[in-house]
Amino acid sequence: MEPVLFYGNHAASSFGSIVALEWLGQPYRLFRLDLPGDTKTDFYTHLNPAQKVPALLLENGKTLTESAAILHHLAWRDRSKGLTYDQGTPEFDHLNQVLAFVNTDYWSSFAPAFEAFDMDLKGEKDPSVQKMLRDIGRKGVAKAHAALEAMIGDGKWLAGDRRTIADAYFAGIARWVPFLASTGAKMVDQRDYPKLYRHIQKLETDPAVIFAHAIEDDKPAKSAGGFLGHVSLEDIKPRLKV
């Protein structure tokens, strides 16, 4: 049986794992979770006690969680796809450095602004607190963009001369800037970071990224990889080892 990725339906960081699966090209299926409620069910908590996405159900019935772990696992399923570099090389070290930064400092810089956004969703509006959170977020996002701009060098892709799992993950996080701007919370102008902006523009025209957007938005999606469709809970219950 093929692996199943559990992903979120709304601006989730699981987006990058969908992109990586498409680039990998091997057969896979998806399980859609409505956030945040579905991640708090008993079923999903057994799969991932952290109650977040993504999670990857493997062929042996075990579940792998955390974006970085899932992305590395996918990259090593077929090294010929070039989604990572050989361990022990400077290129692999640089890839790990970039991916670790995007997965930690870059990702977390958006947290205050999303906290303000969530306050609106929960009906807990507090304009002064929300302004403070957005101001903190704006400074953090600008700092993270500047650091990543300096880190990535002049390669054709984020972590070198070819697309890797770092690009897949970055595609899912960088889009939070226009998303938050659409809610009235402008963080940065990504054009102020020319190397990052070039990568963002390139990624947004990539078929795998276009596919991942359509999947998240629940729109018709054309796979360029090995997508075999969505599965239901009943479909996968026999495979679960929880």
Secondary structure, 3 states (H helix, E strand, C coil): CCCEEEEECCCCCCHHHHHHHHHHCCEEEEEEECCCHHHHCHHHHHHCCCCCCCEEECCCCCEEECHHHHHHHHHHHCHHHCCCCCCCCHHHHHHHHHHHHHHHHHHHCCHHHHHHHHHHHCCCCCHHHHHHHHHHHHHHHHHHHHHHHHHCCCCCECCECCCCHHHHHHHHHHCHHHHHHHCCCCCCCHHHCHHHHHHHHHHHCCHHHHHHHHHHCCCCCCCCCEEEEECCHHHHHHHCCC
